[in-house]
Amino acid sequence: METNTTFDHLIDAVNVALEAGNWAQVVELTAALYAAASDSGDAQFAELVQDLHWIANDASAHPLDVATVVQV
C-alpha cells in the first residue's frame, strides 16, 4: 500500500473515531499512524500524531472529566 494511501486511510479512521468519541480506538489508530509517519521520515507529522495519541489516552483514562468539559 502506498504511504499516502496509508496516511489517508488512517487519518480517515482517526476522524471517525474522534467524531464517535471512541478514545480507545483513537489511541490504537494514532499508534499506527505515528509508526507510519515515523517510517516515512515525517518527524513533524509524527510529533503531532503523538500529541493526539496522548490526548486520546488521557481522555480514555478519564472519561468523566472529558464528558464534563464537552458539556461546557
PDB file of N, CA, C and O in Angstrom:
ATOM      1  N   MET A   1       0.850  -1.186   0.000  1.00  0.00           N
ATOM      2  CA  MET A   1       0.000   0.000   0.000  1.00  0.00           C
ATOM      3  C   MET A   1       0.888   1.239   0.000  1.00  0.00           C
ATOM      4  O   MET A   1       1.868   1.302   0.743  1.00  0.00           O
ATOM      5  N   GLU A   2       0.560   2.192  -0.804  1.00  0.00           N
ATOM      6  CA  GLU A   2       1.314   3.424  -0.913  1.00  0.00           C
ATOM      7  C   GLU A   2       1.200   4.226   0.382  1.00  0.00           C
ATOM      8  O   GLU A   2       0.160   4.209   1.039  1.00  0.00           O
ATOM      9  N   THR A   3       2.283   4.936   0.748  1.00  0.00           N
ATOM     10  CA  THR A   3       2.326   5.668   2.007  1.00  0.00           C
ATOM     11  C   THR A   3       1.201   6.686   2.115  1.00  0.00           C
ATOM     12  O   THR A   3       0.548   6.761   3.156  1.00  0.00           O
ATOM     13  N   ASN A   4       0.952   7.477   1.065  1.00  0.00           N
ATOM     14  CA  ASN A   4      -0.119   8.478   1.128  1.00  0.00           C
ATOM     15  C   ASN A   4      -1.470   7.826   1.342  1.00  0.00           C
ATOM     16  O   ASN A   4      -2.307   8.355   2.073  1.00  0.00           O
ATOM     17  N   THR A   5      -1.692   6.679   0.709  1.00  0.00           N
ATOM     18  CA  THR A   5      -2.943   5.955   0.884  1.00  0.00           C
ATOM     19  C   THR A   5      -3.065   5.457   2.319  1.00  0.00           C
ATOM     20  O   THR A   5      -4.145   5.511   2.907  1.00  0.00           O
ATOM     21  N   THR A   6      -1.975   4.977   2.878  1.00  0.00           N
ATOM     22  CA  THR A   6      -1.966   4.529   4.272  1.00  0.00           C
ATOM     23  C   THR A   6      -2.299   5.690   5.196  1.00  0.00           C
ATOM     24  O   THR A   6      -3.135   5.558   6.090  1.00  0.00           O
ATOM     25  N   PHE A   7      -1.644   6.832   4.981  1.00  0.00           N
ATOM     26  CA  PHE A   7      -1.931   8.014   5.790  1.00  0.00           C
ATOM     27  C   PHE A   7      -3.398   8.408   5.667  1.00  0.00           C
ATOM     28  O   PHE A   7      -4.070   8.642   6.671  1.00  0.00           O
ATOM     29  N   ASP A   8      -3.887   8.479   4.445  1.00  0.00           N
ATOM     30  CA  ASP A   8      -5.278   8.882   4.223  1.00  0.00           C
ATOM     31  C   ASP A   8      -6.243   7.944   4.927  1.00  0.00           C
ATOM     32  O   ASP A   8      -7.196   8.383   5.571  1.00  0.00           O
ATOM     33  N   HIS A   9      -5.988   6.651   4.798  1.00  0.00           N
ATOM     34  CA  HIS A   9      -6.869   5.654   5.428  1.00  0.00           C
ATOM     35  C   HIS A   9      -6.856   5.812   6.954  1.00  0.00           C
ATOM     36  O   HIS A   9      -7.908   5.819   7.592  1.00  0.00           O
ATOM     37  N   LEU A  10      -5.674   5.935   7.521  1.00  0.00           N
ATOM     38  CA  LEU A  10      -5.563   6.075   8.979  1.00  0.00           C
ATOM     39  C   LEU A  10      -6.148   7.394   9.466  1.00  0.00           C
ATOM     40  O   LEU A  10      -6.815   7.431  10.500  1.00  0.00           O
ATOM     41  N   ILE A  11      -5.906   8.466   8.740  1.00  0.00           N
ATOM     42  CA  ILE A  11      -6.459   9.767   9.135  1.00  0.00           C
ATOM     43  C   ILE A  11      -7.978   9.731   9.095  1.00  0.00           C
ATOM     44  O   ILE A  11      -8.638  10.247   9.997  1.00  0.00           O
ATOM     45  N   ASP A  12      -8.541   9.119   8.046  1.00  0.00           N
ATOM     46  CA  ASP A  12      -9.997   8.989   7.970  1.00  0.00           C
ATOM     47  C   ASP A  12     -10.541   8.182   9.147  1.00  0.00           C
ATOM     48  O   ASP A  12     -11.560   8.542   9.737  1.00  0.00           O
ATOM     49  N   ALA A  13      -9.860   7.096   9.484  1.00  0.00           N
ATOM     50  CA  ALA A  13     -10.298   6.250  10.590  1.00  0.00           C
ATOM     51  C   ALA A  13     -10.199   6.995  11.923  1.00  0.00           C
ATOM     52  O   ALA A  13     -11.079   6.865  12.774  1.00  0.00           O
ATOM     53  N   VAL A  14      -9.133   7.772  12.105  1.00  0.00           N
ATOM     54  CA  VAL A  14      -8.985   8.575  13.326  1.00  0.00           C
ATOM     55  C   VAL A  14     -10.123   9.589  13.426  1.00  0.00           C
ATOM     56  O   VAL A  14     -10.706   9.766  14.496  1.00  0.00           O
ATOM     57  N   ASN A  15     -10.434  10.245  12.326  1.00  0.00           N
ATOM     58  CA  ASN A  15     -11.523  11.234  12.332  1.00  0.00           C
ATOM     59  C   ASN A  15     -12.857  10.599  12.706  1.00  0.00           C
ATOM     60  O   ASN A  15     -13.623  11.177  13.476  1.00  0.00           O
ATOM     61  N   VAL A  16     -13.139   9.421  12.170  1.00  0.00           N
ATOM     62  CA  VAL A  16     -14.393   8.725  12.502  1.00  0.00           C
ATOM     63  C   VAL A  16     -14.422   8.390  13.996  1.00  0.00           C
ATOM     64  O   VAL A  16     -15.441   8.579  14.661  1.00  0.00           O
ATOM     65  N   ALA A  17     -13.297   7.890  14.515  1.00  0.00           N
ATOM     66  CA  ALA A  17     -13.231   7.534  15.934  1.00  0.00           C
ATOM     67  C   ALA A  17     -13.357   8.770  16.822  1.00  0.00           C
ATOM     68  O   ALA A  17     -13.993   8.717  17.875  1.00  0.00           O
ATOM     69  N   LEU A  18     -12.752   9.882  16.400  1.00  0.00           N
ATOM     70  CA  LEU A  18     -12.880  11.127  17.167  1.00  0.00           C
ATOM     71  C   LEU A  18     -14.319  11.608  17.194  1.00  0.00           C
ATOM     72  O   LEU A  18     -14.829  11.993  18.247  1.00  0.00           O
ATOM     73  N   GLU A  19     -14.971  11.588  16.050  1.00  0.00           N
ATOM     74  CA  GLU A  19     -16.366  12.033  15.985  1.00  0.00           C
ATOM     75  C   GLU A  19     -17.278  11.162  16.845  1.00  0.00           C
ATOM     76  O   GLU A  19     -18.265  11.644  17.402  1.00  0.00           O
ATOM     77  N   ALA A  20     -16.941   9.875  16.948  1.00  0.00           N
ATOM     78  CA  ALA A  20     -17.738   8.951  17.757  1.00  0.00           C
ATOM     79  C   ALA A  20     -17.369   9.027  19.240  1.00  0.00           C
ATOM     80  O   ALA A  20     -18.064   8.460  20.083  1.00  0.00           O
ATOM     81  N   GLY A  21     -16.281   9.726  19.556  1.00  0.00           N
ATOM     82  CA  GLY A  21     -15.826   9.787  20.945  1.00  0.00           C
ATOM     83  C   GLY A  21     -15.230   8.480  21.419  1.00  0.00           C
ATOM     84  O   GLY A  21     -15.225   8.194  22.617  1.00  0.00           O
ATOM     85  N   ASN A  22     -14.727   7.682  20.487  1.00  0.00           N
ATOM     86  CA  ASN A  22     -14.144   6.387  20.810  1.00  0.00           C
ATOM     87  C   ASN A  22     -12.641   6.568  21.051  1.00  0.00           C
ATOM     88  O   ASN A  22     -11.813   6.319  20.175  1.00  0.00           O
ATOM     89  N   TRP A  23     -12.326   7.007  22.259  1.00  0.00           N
ATOM     90  CA  TRP A  23     -10.943   7.358  22.587  1.00  0.00           C
ATOM     91  C   TRP A  23      -9.998   6.171  22.531  1.00  0.00           C
ATOM     92  O   TRP A  23      -8.846   6.317  22.122  1.00  0.00           O
ATOM     93  N   ALA A  24     -10.466   5.000  22.936  1.00  0.00           N
ATOM     94  CA  ALA A  24      -9.606   3.812  22.902  1.00  0.00           C
ATOM     95  C   ALA A  24      -9.203   3.493  21.463  1.00  0.00           C
ATOM     96  O   ALA A  24      -8.061   3.112  21.204  1.00  0.00           O
ATOM     97  N   GLN A  25     -10.131   3.646  20.540  1.00  0.00           N
ATOM     98  CA  GLN A  25      -9.808   3.388  19.131  1.00  0.00           C
ATOM     99  C   GLN A  25      -8.856   4.464  18.595  1.00  0.00           C
ATOM    100  O   GLN A  25      -7.967   4.164  17.798  1.00  0.00           O
ATOM    101  N   VAL A  26      -9.039   5.700  19.026  1.00  0.00           N
ATOM    102  CA  VAL A  26      -8.122   6.768  18.613  1.00  0.00           C
ATOM    103  C   VAL A  26      -6.705   6.448  19.085  1.00  0.00           C
ATOM    104  O   VAL A  26      -5.738   6.670  18.357  1.00  0.00           O
ATOM    105  N   VAL A  27      -6.589   5.926  20.303  1.00  0.00           N
ATOM    106  CA  VAL A  27      -5.266   5.550  20.825  1.00  0.00           C
ATOM    107  C   VAL A  27      -4.620   4.505  19.920  1.00  0.00           C
ATOM    108  O   VAL A  27      -3.451   4.634  19.556  1.00  0.00           O
ATOM    109  N   GLU A  28      -5.372   3.477  19.560  1.00  0.00           N
ATOM    110  CA  GLU A  28      -4.831   2.418  18.693  1.00  0.00           C
ATOM    111  C   GLU A  28      -4.457   2.958  17.309  1.00  0.00           C
ATOM    112  O   GLU A  28      -3.378   2.674  16.789  1.00  0.00           O
ATOM    113  N   LEU A  29      -5.351   3.728  16.735  1.00  0.00           N
ATOM    114  CA  LEU A  29      -5.118   4.240  15.380  1.00  0.00           C
ATOM    115  C   LEU A  29      -3.953   5.223  15.325  1.00  0.00           C
ATOM    116  O   LEU A  29      -3.178   5.211  14.369  1.00  0.00           O
ATOM    117  N   THR A  30      -3.824   6.069  16.334  1.00  0.00           N
ATOM    118  CA  THR A  30      -2.725   7.036  16.326  1.00  0.00           C
ATOM    119  C   THR A  30      -1.381   6.350  16.543  1.00  0.00           C
ATOM    120  O   THR A  30      -0.350   6.849  16.091  1.00  0.00           O
ATOM    121  N   ALA A  31      -1.385   5.218  17.226  1.00  0.00           N
ATOM    122  CA  ALA A  31      -0.133   4.452  17.354  1.00  0.00           C
ATOM    123  C   ALA A  31       0.316   3.966  15.975  1.00  0.00           C
ATOM    124  O   ALA A  31       1.497   4.044  15.635  1.00  0.00           O
ATOM    125  N   ALA A  32      -0.632   3.468  15.190  1.00  0.00           N
ATOM    126  CA  ALA A  32      -0.313   3.002  13.838  1.00  0.00           C
ATOM    127  C   ALA A  32       0.073   4.172  12.935  1.00  0.00           C
ATOM    128  O   ALA A  32       1.000   4.061  12.133  1.00  0.00           O
ATOM    129  N   LEU A  33      -0.634   5.285  13.065  1.00  0.00           N
ATOM    130  CA  LEU A  33      -0.335   6.461  12.247  1.00  0.00           C
ATOM    131  C   LEU A  33       1.023   7.042  12.613  1.00  0.00           C
ATOM    132  O   LEU A  33       1.760   7.492  11.736  1.00  0.00           O
ATOM    133  N   TYR A  34       1.357   7.039  13.884  1.00  0.00           N
ATOM    134  CA  TYR A  34       2.675   7.516  14.331  1.00  0.00           C
ATOM    135  C   TYR A  34       3.780   6.659  13.711  1.00  0.00           C
ATOM    136  O   TYR A  34       4.778   7.185  13.218  1.00  0.00           O
ATOM    137  N   ALA A  35       3.596   5.356  13.739  1.00  0.00           N
ATOM    138  CA  ALA A  35       4.598   4.460  13.158  1.00  0.00           C
ATOM    139  C   ALA A  35       4.759   4.721  11.663  1.00  0.00           C
ATOM    140  O   ALA A  35       5.879   4.760  11.154  1.00  0.00           O
ATOM    141  N   ALA A  36       3.647   4.899  10.965  1.00  0.00           N
ATOM    142  CA  ALA A  36       3.706   5.160   9.520  1.00  0.00           C
ATOM    143  C   ALA A  36       4.409   6.492   9.241  1.00  0.00           C
ATOM    144  O   ALA A  36       5.217   6.592   8.318  1.00  0.00           O
ATOM    145  N   ALA A  37       4.101   7.500  10.033  1.00  0.00           N
ATOM    146  CA  ALA A  37       4.731   8.811   9.845  1.00  0.00           C
ATOM    147  C   ALA A  37       6.228   8.740  10.150  1.00  0.00           C
ATOM    148  O   ALA A  37       7.040   9.328   9.435  1.00  0.00           O
ATOM    149  N   SER A  38       6.582   8.030  11.196  1.00  0.00           N
ATOM    150  CA  SER A  38       7.994   7.882  11.550  1.00  0.00           C
ATOM    151  C   SER A  38       8.752   7.130  10.468  1.00  0.00           C
ATOM    152  O   SER A  38       9.858   7.514  10.088  1.00  0.00           O
ATOM    153  N   ASP A  39       8.146   6.050   9.973  1.00  0.00           N
ATOM    154  CA  ASP A  39       8.778   5.252   8.918  1.00  0.00           C
ATOM    155  C   ASP A  39       8.988   6.065   7.645  1.00  0.00           C
ATOM    156  O   ASP A  39       9.952   5.842   6.913  1.00  0.00           O
ATOM    157  N   SER A  40       8.082   7.008   7.384  1.00  0.00           N
ATOM    158  CA  SER A  40       8.195   7.824   6.178  1.00  0.00           C
ATOM    159  C   SER A  40       9.193   8.969   6.352  1.00  0.00           C
ATOM    160  O   SER A  40       9.563   9.629   5.381  1.00  0.00           O
ATOM    161  N   GLY A  41       9.626   9.200   7.593  1.00  0.00           N
ATOM    162  CA  GLY A  41      10.576  10.265   7.861  1.00  0.00           C
ATOM    163  C   GLY A  41       9.927  11.613   8.134  1.00  0.00           C
ATOM    164  O   GLY A  41      10.621  12.627   8.212  1.00  0.00           O
ATOM    165  N   ASP A  42       8.615  11.641   8.280  1.00  0.00           N
ATOM    166  CA  ASP A  42       7.896  12.895   8.537  1.00  0.00           C
ATOM    167  C   ASP A  42       7.821  13.128  10.045  1.00  0.00           C
ATOM    168  O   ASP A  42       6.800  12.853  10.676  1.00  0.00           O
ATOM    169  N   ALA A  43       8.905  13.634  10.608  1.00  0.00           N
ATOM    170  CA  ALA A  43       9.029  13.794  12.058  1.00  0.00           C
ATOM    171  C   ALA A  43       8.026  14.799  12.619  1.00  0.00           C
ATOM    172  O   ALA A  43       7.494  14.589  13.709  1.00  0.00           O
ATOM    173  N   GLN A  44       7.762  15.878  11.901  1.00  0.00           N
ATOM    174  CA  GLN A  44       6.842  16.895  12.404  1.00  0.00           C
ATOM    175  C   GLN A  44       5.421  16.335  12.498  1.00  0.00           C
ATOM    176  O   GLN A  44       4.733  16.557  13.494  1.00  0.00           O
ATOM    177  N   PHE A  45       4.981  15.612  11.467  1.00  0.00           N
ATOM    178  CA  PHE A  45       3.655  15.000  11.500  1.00  0.00           C
ATOM    179  C   PHE A  45       3.595  13.937  12.592  1.00  0.00           C
ATOM    180  O   PHE A  45       2.590  13.824  13.293  1.00  0.00           O
ATOM    181  N   ALA A  46       4.665  13.157  12.742  1.00  0.00           N
ATOM    182  CA  ALA A  46       4.713  12.124  13.779  1.00  0.00           C
ATOM    183  C   ALA A  46       4.554  12.742  15.162  1.00  0.00           C
ATOM    184  O   ALA A  46       3.867  12.178  16.014  1.00  0.00           O
ATOM    185  N   GLU A  47       5.181  13.898  15.399  1.00  0.00           N
ATOM    186  CA  GLU A  47       5.054  14.569  16.694  1.00  0.00           C
ATOM    187  C   GLU A  47       3.616  15.016  16.946  1.00  0.00           C
ATOM    188  O   GLU A  47       3.114  14.881  18.062  1.00  0.00           O
ATOM    189  N   LEU A  48       2.955  15.542  15.929  1.00  0.00           N
ATOM    190  CA  LEU A  48       1.554  15.954  16.083  1.00  0.00           C
ATOM    191  C   LEU A  48       0.664  14.760  16.389  1.00  0.00           C
ATOM    192  O   LEU A  48      -0.229  14.842  17.233  1.00  0.00           O
ATOM    193  N   VAL A  49       0.908  13.657  15.704  1.00  0.00           N
ATOM    194  CA  VAL A  49       0.127  12.439  15.940  1.00  0.00           C
ATOM    195  C   VAL A  49       0.385  11.922  17.347  1.00  0.00           C
ATOM    196  O   VAL A  49      -0.534  11.455  18.019  1.00  0.00           O
ATOM    197  N   GLN A  50       1.625  12.006  17.789  1.00  0.00           N
ATOM    198  CA  GLN A  50       1.957  11.561  19.146  1.00  0.00           C
ATOM    199  C   GLN A  50       1.208  12.407  20.177  1.00  0.00           C
ATOM    200  O   GLN A  50       0.719  11.875  21.174  1.00  0.00           O
ATOM    201  N   ASP A  51       1.117  13.704  19.949  1.00  0.00           N
ATOM    202  CA  ASP A  51       0.358  14.567  20.858  1.00  0.00           C
ATOM    203  C   ASP A  51      -1.107  14.142  20.915  1.00  0.00           C
ATOM    204  O   ASP A  51      -1.693  14.045  21.993  1.00  0.00           O
ATOM    205  N   LEU A  52      -1.691  13.892  19.746  1.00  0.00           N
ATOM    206  CA  LEU A  52      -3.085  13.431  19.701  1.00  0.00           C
ATOM    207  C   LEU A  52      -3.229  12.088  20.407  1.00  0.00           C
ATOM    208  O   LEU A  52      -4.227  11.846  21.085  1.00  0.00           O
ATOM    209  N   HIS A  53      -2.248  11.224  20.253  1.00  0.00           N
ATOM    210  CA  HIS A  53      -2.267   9.914  20.909  1.00  0.00           C
ATOM    211  C   HIS A  53      -2.356  10.083  22.432  1.00  0.00           C
ATOM    212  O   HIS A  53      -3.157   9.418  23.088  1.00  0.00           O
ATOM    213  N   TRP A  54      -1.534  10.970  22.984  1.00  0.00           N
ATOM    214  CA  TRP A  54      -1.530  11.152  24.435  1.00  0.00           C
ATOM    215  C   TRP A  54      -2.789  11.849  24.918  1.00  0.00           C
ATOM    216  O   TRP A  54      -3.271  11.562  26.014  1.00  0.00           O
ATOM    217  N   ILE A  55      -3.331  12.760  24.121  1.00  0.00           N
ATOM    218  CA  ILE A  55      -4.604  13.391  24.481  1.00  0.00           C
ATOM    219  C   ILE A  55      -5.708  12.340  24.535  1.00  0.00           C
ATOM    220  O   ILE A  55      -6.498  12.305  25.478  1.00  0.00           O
ATOM    221  N   ALA A  56      -5.754  11.484  23.512  1.00  0.00           N
ATOM    222  CA  ALA A  56      -6.769  10.422  23.467  1.00  0.00           C
ATOM    223  C   ALA A  56      -6.568   9.434  24.605  1.00  0.00           C
ATOM    224  O   ALA A  56      -7.539   8.951  25.187  1.00  0.00           O
ATOM    225  N   ASN A  57      -5.325   9.132  24.924  1.00  0.00           N
ATOM    226  CA  ASN A  57      -5.030   8.219  26.024  1.00  0.00           C
ATOM    227  C   ASN A  57      -5.545   8.792  27.346  1.00  0.00           C
ATOM    228  O   ASN A  57      -6.149   8.075  28.144  1.00  0.00           O
ATOM    229  N   ASP A  58      -5.306  10.071  27.570  1.00  0.00           N
ATOM    230  CA  ASP A  58      -5.812  10.732  28.781  1.00  0.00           C
ATOM    231  C   ASP A  58      -7.337  10.752  28.806  1.00  0.00           C
ATOM    232  O   ASP A  58      -7.947  10.510  29.847  1.00  0.00           O
ATOM    233  N   ALA A  59      -7.947  11.037  27.666  1.00  0.00           N
ATOM    234  CA  ALA A  59      -9.406  11.064  27.585  1.00  0.00           C
ATOM    235  C   ALA A  59      -9.990   9.684  27.852  1.00  0.00           C
ATOM    236  O   ALA A  59     -11.045   9.558  28.474  1.00  0.00           O
ATOM    237  N   SER A  60      -9.313   8.668  27.387  1.00  0.00           N
ATOM    238  CA  SER A  60      -9.766   7.294  27.610  1.00  0.00           C
ATOM    239  C   SER A  60      -9.652   6.919  29.088  1.00  0.00           C
ATOM    240  O   SER A  60     -10.496   6.197  29.620  1.00  0.00           O
ATOM    241  N   ALA A  61      -8.615   7.410  29.737  1.00  0.00           N
ATOM    242  CA  ALA A  61      -8.382   7.094  31.144  1.00  0.00           C
ATOM    243  C   ALA A  61      -9.278   7.903  32.086  1.00  0.00           C
ATOM    244  O   ALA A  61      -9.521   7.488  33.219  1.00  0.00           O
ATOM    245  N   HIS A  62      -9.770   9.058  31.617  1.00  0.00           N
ATOM    246  CA  HIS A  62     -10.568   9.950  32.465  1.00  0.00           C
ATOM    247  C   HIS A  62     -11.855  10.370  31.753  1.00  0.00           C
ATOM    248  O   HIS A  62     -12.053  11.556  31.487  1.00  0.00           O
ATOM    249  N   PRO A  63     -12.730   9.414  31.444  1.00  0.00           N
ATOM    250  CA  PRO A  63     -13.925   9.733  30.638  1.00  0.00           C
ATOM    251  C   PRO A  63     -14.877  10.716  31.309  1.00  0.00           C
ATOM    252  O   PRO A  63     -15.527  11.494  30.610  1.00  0.00           O
ATOM    253  N   LEU A  64     -14.984  10.711  32.612  1.00  0.00           N
ATOM    254  CA  LEU A  64     -15.898  11.643  33.285  1.00  0.00           C
ATOM    255  C   LEU A  64     -15.419  13.082  33.160  1.00  0.00           C
ATOM    256  O   LEU A  64     -16.225  13.998  33.001  1.00  0.00           O
ATOM    257  N   ASP A  65     -14.106  13.280  33.230  1.00  0.00           N
ATOM    258  CA  ASP A  65     -13.548  14.618  33.058  1.00  0.00           C
ATOM    259  C   ASP A  65     -13.827  15.126  31.656  1.00  0.00           C
ATOM    260  O   ASP A  65     -14.159  16.298  31.477  1.00  0.00           O
ATOM    261  N   VAL A  66     -13.696  14.267  30.666  1.00  0.00           N
ATOM    262  CA  VAL A  66     -13.939  14.654  29.278  1.00  0.00           C
ATOM    263  C   VAL A  66     -15.394  15.012  29.083  1.00  0.00           C
ATOM    264  O   VAL A  66     -15.703  16.009  28.431  1.00  0.00           O
ATOM    265  N   ALA A  67     -16.298  14.215  29.637  1.00  0.00           N
ATOM    266  CA  ALA A  67     -17.725  14.481  29.500  1.00  0.00           C
ATOM    267  C   ALA A  67     -18.089  15.830  30.105  1.00  0.00           C
ATOM    268  O   ALA A  67     -18.944  16.536  29.571  1.00  0.00           O
ATOM    269  N   THR A  68     -17.460  16.192  31.198  1.00  0.00           N
ATOM    270  CA  THR A  68     -17.720  17.480  31.839  1.00  0.00           C
ATOM    271  C   THR A  68     -17.255  18.619  30.954  1.00  0.00           C
ATOM    272  O   THR A  68     -17.972  19.606  30.790  1.00  0.00           O
ATOM    273  N   VAL A  69     -16.078  18.500  30.386  1.00  0.00           N
ATOM    274  CA  VAL A  69     -15.533  19.544  29.521  1.00  0.00           C
ATOM    275  C   VAL A  69     -16.383  19.687  28.268  1.00  0.00           C
ATOM    276  O   VAL A  69     -16.656  20.807  27.836  1.00  0.00           O
ATOM    277  N   VAL A  70     -16.799  18.587  27.685  1.00  0.00           N
ATOM    278  CA  VAL A  70     -17.583  18.612  26.454  1.00  0.00           C
ATOM    279  C   VAL A  70     -18.924  19.267  26.675  1.00  0.00           C
ATOM    280  O   VAL A  70     -19.438  19.922  25.769  1.00  0.00           O
ATOM    281  N   GLN A  71     -19.515  19.113  27.859  1.00  0.00           N
ATOM    282  CA  GLN A  71     -20.824  19.682  28.155  1.00  0.00           C
ATOM    283  C   GLN A  71     -20.770  21.194  28.302  1.00  0.00           C
ATOM    284  O   GLN A  71     -21.784  21.867  28.116  1.00  0.00           O
ATOM    285  N   VAL A  72     -19.625  21.730  28.625  1.00  0.00           N
ATOM    286  CA  VAL A  72     -19.490  23.185  28.865  1.00  0.00           C
ATOM    287  C   VAL A  72     -19.597  23.970  27.602  1.00  0.00           C
ATOM    288  O   VAL A  72     -19.505  25.197  27.629  1.00  0.00           O
TER     289      VAL A  72
END
